[in-house]
Amino acid sequence: MMRPKRPTSHWSTRCSTPENTFMFLHHDDTPLRILLLGVLTCGALACGEDQSADQPDAGHLSDTPAPDPYDTLPEQPWLLTEHGHYSVGYAFESLIYTPRGPQEAPREITISIWHPTFDTEGRAARYLNVLNAPDVLQDASVAIRDSDPAPLMIFSHGNGSFSIQSYFFAEYLASHGFVVIAPDHKGNTFSDTGGAVRLESTVYRPQDMSAVLDWVEQLPADHPLHGKTSRDKIAISGHSLGGFTTLATTGASIDLAAVTAGCTAGTISQRICEIFEADNAAIFGEGFLDARFQASLPMTPAGSEVFLPGIANITIPTLVWTAGQDLTLPNPDEGDPLWEGMAGQDHVRIDIANAGHFTFSNLCELLAPAVPEFQNDGCGEDNMAYEEAFEIINAYSLAFLRKHLDGASEYDAMLAGDSPMSDALLFERKPD
């Protein structure tokens, strides 16, 4: 098991240098980088405003004890189509671990953390230090009882993206009591690739996910999350290349002989073949299975060229999200063969017929009007509106998690497709 080193903690109060603040804006030689620089530093996002809130008045002392905030929460289950009854806190830290790899050198990654809180006032969070999150609080207290640790979700971003790319999903789960942690996959973030497809770090991505779990398990007693997350309710999710990461971490194996033959014959794309060069092949052959994960939600995942037939080795319950209008990873090439290769009665597939690849991220909300690639692949007029898509993705994902982490059978009919939230939803499950 990898054991990450823990550098000095900067929980909720870490200040970034200018280099860190604009870590994904250093490269200015592509239109997308220039666009991101303009959008994420513009006045429309108020990124120059002071986020500190005025301190409330002290008020008057009272002999009446304050009610336990946990006692004020409504009884479960809560409506899946709405945010939960917790406020949402946000923090970011970094961790260091030594992965398997050609050099086996220490690897430092940044992680974003969302958690439930009872705080309703305070400093608004700012993602990447430039994007305001007005409904999320930084420097917030953690609302998790020691006697009832929170379920944990680890999320993997897509190629050339960043940890906060699907904050709609992270914020929603935190409002329902989850702790959500998303690593920036070093070597495959926007600051590393400028949005280009570069897969050199693929061998490290699954190891990043396991390193996050190691980090959580080893938190010191003075850390706000020490002992606050359950070891029996741990889930994993990821979008696009993060879906590849999710499948690899939950047991999808690779037939190296078949991959070598396919690369030689040209039936596997050169981009994929490059990740098996040098010493990486042996590491992929060993696999990345982390048995601590108990449920999985890959979103428009990649990997059909290498995970067949080994995807049948995934045994934990898996909800596969696909998009009928995905142009980046079309269903006939990726979603369909990956689903057909899976085996196990607890697996479910939900396809959103009028969704595209970027429907599963906040990029439609942030950048679609100015980026044709997004507009044409999930963010256009022919696609489901992102607000509706977010509600659907959140609701069915939480239903799946409640069923398989909590044993809540009341969601069986919903996950089977009864009374669907949209006519655009197509449901499949493996036979019993």
Secondary structure as the mmCIF struct_conf table of DSSP 4:
data_model
#
loop_
_struct_conf.conf_type_id
_struct_conf.id
_struct_conf.beg_label_comp_id
_struct_conf.beg_label_asym_id
_struct_conf.beg_label_seq_id
_struct_conf.end_label_comp_id
_struct_conf.end_label_asym_id
_struct_conf.end_label_seq_id
STRN STRN1 LYS A 5 LYS A 5
TURN_TY1_P TURN_TY1_P1 TRP A 11 THR A 13
HELX_RH_AL_P HELX_RH_AL_P1 PRO A 18 THR A 21
TURN_TY1_P TURN_TY1_P2 PHE A 22 PHE A 24
BEND BEND1 ASP A 29 THR A 30
HELX_RH_AL_P HELX_RH_AL_P2 PRO A 31 LEU A 40
TURN_TY1_P TURN_TY1_P3 THR A 41 THR A 41
BEND BEND2 CYS A 42 CYS A 42
HELX_RH_3T_P HELX_RH_3T_P1 GLY A 43 LEU A 45
TURN_TY1_P TURN_TY1_P4 ALA A 46 GLY A 48
BEND BEND3 GLU A 49 GLU A 49
HELX_LH_PP_P HELX_LH_PP_P1 SER A 52 ASP A 57
BEND BEND4 ASP A 63 THR A 64
HELX_LH_PP_P HELX_LH_PP_P2 PRO A 65 ASP A 68
HELX_RH_3T_P HELX_RH_3T_P2 PRO A 69 THR A 72
BEND BEND5 LEU A 73 LEU A 73
HELX_LH_PP_P HELX_LH_PP_P3 PRO A 74 GLU A 75
BEND BEND6 GLN A 76 GLN A 76
HELX_LH_PP_P HELX_LH_PP_P4 PRO A 77 LEU A 79
TURN_TY1_P TURN_TY1_P5 LEU A 80 THR A 81
BEND BEND7 GLU A 82 GLU A 82
BEND BEND8 HIS A 85 TYR A 86
STRN STRN2 SER A 87 TYR A 97
BEND BEND9 ARG A 100 GLN A 103
STRN STRN3 ARG A 107 THR A 117
BEND BEND10 GLU A 121 GLY A 122
STRN STRN4 ARG A 123 TYR A 127
TURN_TY1_P TURN_TY1_P6 LEU A 128 VAL A 130
STRN STRN5 LEU A 131 GLN A 138
BEND BEND11 ASP A 139 ASP A 139
HELX_LH_PP_P HELX_LH_PP_P5 ALA A 140 VAL A 142
TURN_TY1_P TURN_TY1_P7 ASP A 146 SER A 147
BEND BEND12 ASP A 148 ASP A 148
HELX_LH_PP_P HELX_LH_PP_P6 PRO A 149 PRO A 149
STRN STRN6 ALA A 150 SER A 156
TURN_TY1_P TURN_TY1_P8 ASN A 159 GLY A 160
STRN STRN7 SER A 161 SER A 161
TURN_TY1_P TURN_TY1_P9 SER A 163 SER A 166
HELX_RH_AL_P HELX_RH_AL_P3 TYR A 167 SER A 175
TURN_TY1_P TURN_TY1_P10 HIS A 176 GLY A 177
STRN STRN8 VAL A 179 PRO A 183
TURN_TY1_P TURN_TY1_P11 LYS A 186 GLY A 187
BEND BEND13 ASN A 188 ASN A 188
STRN STRN9 THR A 189 THR A 189
HELX_RH_AL_P HELX_RH_AL_P4 PHE A 190 THR A 193
TURN_TY1_P TURN_TY1_P12 GLY A 194 GLY A 195
HELX_RH_3T_P HELX_RH_3T_P3 GLU A 200 VAL A 203
TURN_TY1_P TURN_TY1_P13 TYR A 204 TYR A 204
HELX_RH_AL_P HELX_RH_AL_P5 ARG A 205 GLU A 217
TURN_TY1_P TURN_TY1_P14 GLN A 218 GLN A 218
TURN_TY1_P TURN_TY1_P15 ALA A 221 ASP A 222
BEND BEND14 HIS A 223 HIS A 223
TURN_TY1_P TURN_TY1_P16 PRO A 224 GLY A 227
STRN STRN10 THR A 229 HIS A 239
TURN_TY1_P TURN_TY1_P17 SER A 240 SER A 240
HELX_RH_AL_P HELX_RH_AL_P6 LEU A 241 THR A 249
TURN_TY1_P TURN_TY1_P18 THR A 250 GLY A 251
HELX_RH_AL_P HELX_RH_AL_P7 LEU A 256 ALA A 265
TURN_TY1_P TURN_TY1_P19 GLY A 266 GLY A 266
BEND BEND15 ILE A 268 ILE A 268
HELX_RH_AL_P HELX_RH_AL_P8 GLN A 270 GLU A 274
TURN_TY1_P TURN_TY1_P20 ILE A 275 ASP A 279
HELX_RH_AL_P HELX_RH_AL_P9 ASN A 280 GLU A 286
TURN_TY1_P TURN_TY1_P21 ALA A 291 ARG A 292
STRN STRN11 ALA A 295 MET A 299
BEND BEND16 THR A 300 THR A 300
HELX_RH_AL_P HELX_RH_AL_P10 SER A 304 PHE A 307
TURN_TY1_P TURN_TY1_P22 LEU A 308 PRO A 309
HELX_RH_3T_P HELX_RH_3T_P4 GLY A 310 ASN A 313
BEND BEND17 ILE A 316 ILE A 316
STRN STRN12 THR A 318 THR A 318
STRN STRN13 LEU A 319 ALA A 323
TURN_TY1_P TURN_TY1_P23 GLY A 324 GLN A 325
BEND BEND18 LEU A 327 LEU A 329
TURN_TY1_P TURN_TY1_P24 ASN A 331 GLU A 334
HELX_RH_AL_P HELX_RH_AL_P11 GLY A 335 GLY A 341
TURN_TY1_P TURN_TY1_P25 GLN A 345 ASP A 346
STRN STRN14 VAL A 348 ILE A 352
TURN_TY1_P TURN_TY1_P26 ALA A 353 ASN A 354
HELX_RH_3T_P HELX_RH_3T_P5 HIS A 357 PHE A 360
BEND BEND19 SER A 361 SER A 361
TURN_TY1_P TURN_TY1_P27 ASN A 362 ASN A 362
HELX_RH_AL_P HELX_RH_AL_P12 LEU A 363 LEU A 366
TURN_TY1_P TURN_TY1_P28 LEU A 367 LEU A 367
HELX_RH_3T_P HELX_RH_3T_P6 ALA A 368 ALA A 370
HELX_RH_AL_P HELX_RH_AL_P13 PRO A 372 GLN A 375
TURN_TY1_P TURN_TY1_P29 ASN A 376 GLY A 378
BEND BEND20 CYS A 379 GLY A 380
TURN_TY1_P TURN_TY1_P30 GLU A 381 ASP A 382
BEND BEND21 ASN A 383 ASN A 383
HELX_LH_PP_P HELX_LH_PP_P7 MET A 384 ALA A 385
HELX_RH_AL_P HELX_RH_AL_P14 TYR A 386 ASP A 406
HELX_RH_3T_P HELX_RH_3T_P7 SER A 409 TYR A 411
HELX_RH_AL_P HELX_RH_AL_P15 ASP A 412 LEU A 415
TURN_TY1_P TURN_TY1_P31 ALA A 416 GLY A 417
BEND BEND22 ASP A 418 SER A 419
BEND BEND23 MET A 421 MET A 421
TURN_TY1_P TURN_TY1_P32 ASP A 423 ALA A 424
STRN STRN15 LEU A 425 ARG A 429
#
